[in-house]
Amino acid sequence: MNDHRTPAQRWRKHRLRQVMLFVTVPGVLLGTASMTAAYSAGWMTPPTPVPTCGPVVALAPARASFTVNVMNATGRKGVAARVAAGLARRSFSVGDITNAPEAWYVTQTAVVHHGPEGLDQALLTASQIPGATLFADSRAGTSVDVVIGLGYRALGPAPSEVEPAATAGPPTKTVVTVTRPCP
């Protein structure tokens, strides 16, 4: 074997191999032992999946069973009155029709304010205004406030009150439902 290295170079190479072996083998053993201990202690197991909830479909409350107050936050005259008239034509019980406080700046279509007891009422009301969002407050009862914002253009299409009968006979009322989001 033709080795052109000097004895000092061979010694350094040999010493480097010894140091690498001295560092690598204990490192691998220590790493393996650490991973085994972590796995057996349960630190390496994936967390238990959180149960997912699905939206709940429930019968909608009767439209006349709660009060809808309409507020105008657009700065345009008559918007709240037009929305209130449209909701009244859809059998909602309309209460106050006012301007929103000037400090309220609503850029979306509408915001429907409701209390803990009025979630279904708010969902039903919001379904009439495309793009409306919900805002939960601490009010008691089932009344809702609709604050019309700058993005409002018109009420959505009026829902069908009757559906054609599947068989010969009088038409039947449709079942109106609301979909509650996950808590």
Salt bridges, closest charged atoms under 4 A:
ASP3 OD1 - ARG5 NE 3.06
ASP3 OD2 - ARG10 NE 3.50
ASP120 OD2 - ARG180 NH2 2.69
ASP137 OD2 - ARG139 NH2 2.78
ASP145 OD2 - ARG139 NH2 2.98
GLU161 OE2 - ARG63 NH1 3.01
